[in-house]
Amino acid sequence: MLKNNAVVYALSANVELAQKVADNLGVTLGKVRLSHFPSGEVLACPEDTVRGKQIFIIQSTCPPVNENLMECLIFIDALRRSSAKEINVVVPYYGYARQDRKSKPREPISSKLVADLFSTAGADRIVTFDLHAAQIQGFFTCIEDDLSAIPFLGHVILHDESIDKSNLVTVSPDHGGVNRARRIAEKLNTPIAIIDKRRNASYQPEVMNIIGDVKGKDCLIVDDMVDTAGSVTAAAQALKDNGAKDVMLVCTHPVLSDPAYERLSKGIFKHIFVTDSIPLPKKFAEDKSIPIHVCSLAPIIANAITAINSDTSVSRSYDMYTD
């Protein structure tokens, strides 16, 4: 049970996840007034007084990204103007994270802009999961805690008796994801393989080479997010072309934009493990032929909220997944 006059709110992006967090905490979600004017403008504000209270908002900036982002910013502003003591925002999926640098002239760094917007609105702390690039933490002027779902997902796979860990190789789909893959590999005690990937002029992934032995092995691809699934399906096909047996996928954020459904429904993956940082798109949830396993972040978020509320270490949120 939370102390110190804390209130947990759910906005519209992650209501089911927020309810699971509240259940873990043993609290009732605060009441929110959400409405849209005929022009499309958003109104978001608390229904009860928040004066002097410690606030926790749960809201992913997932599709529709701009709608969910603006809703969150407006709600933060309403809380600040209503004399909330502290505003903590749990953003399980941080939209615009891939726009973290100028890769070409005249491009924006949108992830920095979004970080500034949260601070300007009045957020005192942001809690995220597996930011696309770790340096995004430095974009925030408020406190930022970037938690990881990787220890949790590794724990799930470790205790899945249908997966033969003795024949498993953990695979990073590119050089940038090696540290992420290594964390899973260490937990599962497996070797690592790396896909040497490039993107062509149309930003489409092209597999160049596979570093490591995958012949006759079951492969587990580890990524932070899957959007259109082009990279991971190309990686899976390359692994099979190089003699891999079954290929599995684990990722934190199931963005799953079109044509992800078409690509993932072809059965190239034996198992797909994701979290509920983003609600699973309806067609994926309804199609039982796609082997997607949704692992809830609710216990980790509840532990993080408890730690913030009691002024203890947020990193202790991982303690239940250390085996």
N, C-alpha and C positions, 0 to 999 in steps of 0.2 A: 504494500500500500504506500502511495506517495505521501509525502509530508510537505510542510512549508507552503501550504496554500497553492498547490499546483493544479493546473487544469490541462487536459489533453483534448485537442480539437482535430477533427478530420475534415478536410475539404474534399472536393468531389473526385479527385484523381484516384485515391487509394482508400475508399471507404471500407472495403472488406479487410484490407491489411490493418487499417487503423483500429477496427473493431477487435481484431485478434490481439493487437497490442494492448488495448484497454482491458481485454479479458485476462491477459497475462499479468497486468498490473493490478487487477481487481478494482478498476475504477469505471465510472460512466463517462462517456464522451461528452464534452461540452456542447451546448446547442449553438448552431451557427445559422444565421440568416443569409441565404444565398439566393439571389434573384438576378434576372436580366431585364434591362429596360428594352422597349421596342427597338431602340437604335442598336442594340447588341452590347451596350455597356454593362459592366458587372457591378453588382453591389454585394459586398461580403463583410459581415460584421458579427460580433458575438451577441447573443440574445440576453445574456446576463452580465452583471458587472464583473470586470476583470481588474479593478483598481487594486494595486499592490500584489497582484498574483504572478506566479511563475508559470509561463505559458509554454506548451509544447504543441506545435502544429505538425501534422503528418500530411505531406503533399508532394508527390512526384511531379516533375515538370516533363511528363511524358506526353505523347500525342493525345489530344491536340495541345501541342507544346505551348504556344502563345496564350491560349485560353487558360491553361492551368497555371502558367507562370503569373499572368496578370491577376488572376483570382487570388493567388497566394500573396502577392505584393499588396493588393488592396486590403486584404484581411490583416496583414502585418501593420499597415498604416492605421487601420481602425483600432487595433489593439494598443498601439503606441499612443494614439490620441485619447484613448480611454484609460490612460494611466496604468497600464500593465507594468509590473516591476521588471520582468525579464522575458524576452521573447526568443524561444529556441525553435528552430525550424528543422524538422527531419525531412530531408529530400532524398528518398531512397534511390531515385534516378534523377541525375542532374542533366537536364537538357542543355544543348549547345556545348557540351564538353569537348566535342571533336573539333570545335573551332577555337583551338587553344594557342594558335600561332599564325603568323602570316606565311603561308606556303607559297603565295604568289603576290606580286605587287598589288597594292590598293585593296587587299582583303582586310576585313575586320577581325578583331580578336573577340568574338562574341561571348566566349565563356568569361572573360574579364568583365565585360559590360554587365552580364547577368549577375556576377558577384557584386559589382558596385550597386546594382539595383536593390539587391537584398539588404545591403548595409544602409543605403539611403532610405529605404522604406522603414527601417527600424529594427532589423533582426540583430540580436546580440550574439547568437551562435547558430551555425549551420552544421548539420550532421548529414554526411553523404555516405554512399557505398561505392567503392571501386570506381573512383573518378577515372576517366579515360586516360588522363595523364596526371601523374602525382603532383607536378608543379602547379596545377590549378589551385591547390591549397593556398599558394602564395598570392593568389588574385584577391583573396578576401581581406578586408580590413577588420572584420569581426572575427571571433573565434571560429575555427573550422576544424571539425573532426571527420576525417575520411576513414570510415570503417571498411572492413573487407568481408565479403561473404565467402571468400575462398576457404578459410579454415572450416567453416560450417559445411560447405559443399563437399570438401574432402572428407569430413566426418560422415556425411550421408553415404558417399560412395564406399568408404572403408567398411561400413556396416551393411552394405547391400550384398547379400550372400549370392545373388545371381551373377555377380561380376567376379571373374577369376583374376585376382590381383597378381598372381604369380606369373601371368602371361601378359601383363599390362605395360604399355609404354605411354607416358604422359607427353603430349605434343603441344608445343607452342605454335600457333598459326603464323607467327612472324617473329622477327628479332625483338621487337618492342615488348612482347608478352612473355619473355623468358622467365623473369622473376616471378610472375604470377604462376606459370606452369611449374616452376621449381617448388613453390610452396605446396602445391598439390602432390608433386612427386615425392617430396620428403615425407609427407603424411602417409602416402600409400606405399612408400619404399619401392619406387619404380625408376627405371632409367628415363632419360628425356630425349626427345627428338625435336628438331626445329625445322619449320618450313621456311625456306628462303623465298620470300614473296616479293613481287614487284607489282606496281599498278601501271597500266598503259596510259596513253594520252586521254582515254575516256574514263579514267579512274577505275577501270575494271581490273580485278586481281588476276595476276598471272603467276602460277607456281613455277619457280625456276629450278629448285633443287630441294632435296630432303637431307638434312644433316642428322645422322643417327640411323640405327638399325630397326626397321619396322617389319621386316619380312617374317611372316608367320605369327605376328603379334596382334593382340587386341590394342587398339589405340584410343586414347582419351584426349580429345582436343579441348584445351582450356582457353576461354576468351572472356573479356569483360562484358561484351555485348554482342548480340546478333541482330542486325538490322534487316537488310534484304537477303541475308544468308549466302551471298555470292562468295565471300571469302572462305567461309567454313565448308561449303559444299565443294568448292574447288580443292580445298585442302584435303577433304575426305576422299575425293576421287583420286588425288595424287597418292595418298597413302595406300589405297587399294591397288592402284597401278604398280606400286612398289612392293606388293606382296602382303600387305596387312590383311588380317582376317576381318573381325568386326571393328567398326569405328563408332565411338560414342562422343558426345559433345556435352560440355558443362560450361555454362555462362551465367553471369549475375543478372544481366538486363535483357529480357526478351522483347526487344523493340518490335521485331517481326513485321516490318513494312512489306508491302507487295514489291517483288514477287516471292517473298519468303515462303508463303504457304505452298506455292507450286513447287519450289525447290525442295522443301523439307518433306513434302508428301510422297516423294519418290522412293523413300525407304533406305536412303544411304546411311542413316544413323540407326544403330540398334537401340540406343537410349539417348535422350536429351534431358539434361538436368538444368533447370532454371530456378530463379527465385521469383517471388511476387513483388519485386520492386516496381514492376509494371503489371497491371492487370493483363492476363492472357487474352489476346484477341479472340472474339467469339468463335470464329471458324476453327481455331486451334483447339479451343476448349471443347467444342462439339465433336470434332473428328478424333475418335478413339484409335484410329489406325496409326496416328502419329504418336510415337512413344515419348510424350513429354511428361516429365515428373516435376511438379511445382513444389519447391521447398520454401517454406515461409520464413521470412526474416523477423517475424513478430517477436520471438524470444530475445533475439539480439537487440532489437530496438527497445524493447521493454527494459532490458538490462542497462542499456545506455541511458535511457531516461531516468531510471532509478539512480544511476551513478551521478548524473548531472544534478539531480534533485538532492542527493545526499552529499555532494561535494567529494566524491571518491573517484578513483581512476576509471575512465571510460573503457580502457583497454581490457578491464576485467570482464567485459561483455563476452569475450572469447573463452572464458574459463571452462564452460561446459563442453567445449569441443577440442580439448587438449589431448584426448586419447587417440 
